[in-house]
Amino acid sequence: MNSVTKRSNTSANSPWESEQCSTLLLTSKPNASDKMISSKVTPKATENLNSTVCLLKVMIGSKYDPYNYTNDYDLHTGDPKADLAYERQYEQQTYHVIPEVIKNFLQYFHKTVSDIIDQKVYELQSNRVSSESIEQKIYEIQDIYENSWNKLTERFFKTSPWPEAEAIASLVGNDADGPAPLELPNQWLWDIIDEFIYQFQSFSQYRCKTAKKSEDEIEFLRNNPKIWNVHSVLNVLHSLVDKSNINRQLEVYTSGGDPESVAGEYGRHSLYKMLGYFSLVGLLRLHSLLGDYYQAIKVLENIELNKKSMYSRVPECQITTYYYVGFAYLMMRRYQDAIRVFANILLYIQRTRNMFQRSTYKYEMINKQNEQMHGLLAIALTMYPMRIDESIHTQLREKYGDKMLRMQKGDLQVFEELFSFACPKFLSPVVPNYDTVHPNYHKEPFQQQLKVFAEEVQQQAQLSTIRSFLKLYTTMPVAKLAGFLDMSEQEFRIQLLVFKHKMKNLVWTSGISALDGEFQSASEVDFYIDKDMIHIADTKVARRYGDFFIRQIHKFEELNRTLKKMGISTSGSTTSGTRNT
């Protein structure tokens, strides 16, 4: 498996580290950026194509083969040149000369995992709950995953893959693949699902870019259409969801029952439960990339987004969930819900940004999605003006104030620029016909989504101007207002109907499913037409400062109560601070 350095901090020496190894690890320099090591479609994160697929197959069950190939290409990238280089490099590897440090690391890692399995089996057989020893072992695995693995990769396997399973099997007792009562850190499990979809996304884009490919590459892709087939990817994710019984568990949990009662053989293990849960988020992402926004949100129908849930255990999962849900809402013309989702997650990022180390790819990813969601929020607020949190609104004005003004004037080019920057990288679910494919075929999924978005923007092009005129009057003859806008009376009446229609949104109010909702309008102006007169009412709600201060007082009192329970005296802190001064 190839890896990139994710953290540069140094922890205490692990039990497997010799003095020499410790020196090597402490003096090695972390990789500053993600490196494309094995091929053009090598991932940004820690697991490569082979390890991700194999590990998922182990989680699902060793009998399950999502690809079912009749040839050996399931271990290849799809790029003939890269594969040839890889095979030559592989032939030259002398895995029988594995460094002693690596042997110690693999044996220690194997022992740690085996101890967890043995302990978990014992506790399941004796009906005990998870013990502190398991928690400690999981912490050790987390430390190996976040620190030790990356340091060793940087030192020994920076430009080559780690040894194959066959080369190190004797070091770990020739363990066989298969489902096991194993527990892994949630961060690791999320990375597996996230990387799996990233691999599919990268290869799909590679497969569709035909401009610079040789005839051999084209022929290879033509003859192997099953490589990273979309149905295989969907099957893997749905298999994890089904085996974990996660949807049924979420249903029972929401209704106040015990999810363990319906978890089943696999779902009772934390590993499978969390893999199933993260697979739901993976399906949200996959359907969004394919442009099926209704199905994207529907897969989360048992997850209540407006409450703290399992996705919040891994910040990257939470941010990914909100990004794709918000984007799906935007494309479904549910602007009020999109604005609420984006504002909530941007506030979360604002408050937790210091949790992430600046040198990691995760920080870069979160930074990028943060910028993208600001762009999408700017689009949504232009098309559906409403009040949001003041701090987020201030950030938005700083970043996109000028562009929002241009969008309010109907500048389609700015809409398209922001959409191009902020949207996900759309995919085609079908393999291209290489006999007739044109050089820009890989851009077609994006162009199709951009076209749908642009049509919606054009339908609302006049609404911002109409809204600004309506705010100025309480009554006005229809013909006169039409004259101000250089429209015929009939055309203006049509635009007023468009205004009514577009300002009416399906809005989530309660319930579990994010698809639920009722039609509402949050427009700052409303009107009705009586014969030839238009009657306008300002529906803008004045700020209620009293409620705001009362909420802050309640929060302060709750904080005080929490501090007292923790044994911290607020008055003592104040006195101490005065003495020190």
Secondary structure, DSSP 8 states (H G I E B T S, - for coil): --------------TT--HHHHHHHHHS---SS----SSTT--SSS--HHHHHHHHHHHH-TT--SS--SSSGGGS-S-HHHHHHHHHHHHH--GGG--HHHHHHHHHHHHHHHHHHHHHHHHHHTT----HHHHHHHHHHHHIIIIIHHHHHHHH-SSS----HHHHGGGGT------------HHHHHHHHHHHHHHHHHHHHHHH--TT--HHHHHHHHH-TTTT-HHHHHHHHHHHHHHHTHHHHHHHHHTTS-GGGG-HHHHTSHHHHHHHHHHHHHHHHHHHHTT-HHHHHHTTTTS-TTS--GGGGSHHHHHHHHHHHHHHHHHTT-HHHHHHHHHHHHHHHHHHGGGS-TTSHHHHHHHHHHHHHHHHHHHHHHHS-----HHHHHHHHHHHHHHHHHHHTT-HHHHHHHHHHHS-----SS---TTT--TTGGGHHHHHHHHHHHHHHHHTTTHHHHHHHHTT-SEEEHHHHHHHTT--HHHHHHHHHHHHHHT-EEE--SSS-TT--EEE---SEEEEEETTEEEEEE------HHHHHHHHHHHHHHHHHHHHHTT--HHHHHHHHHHH-
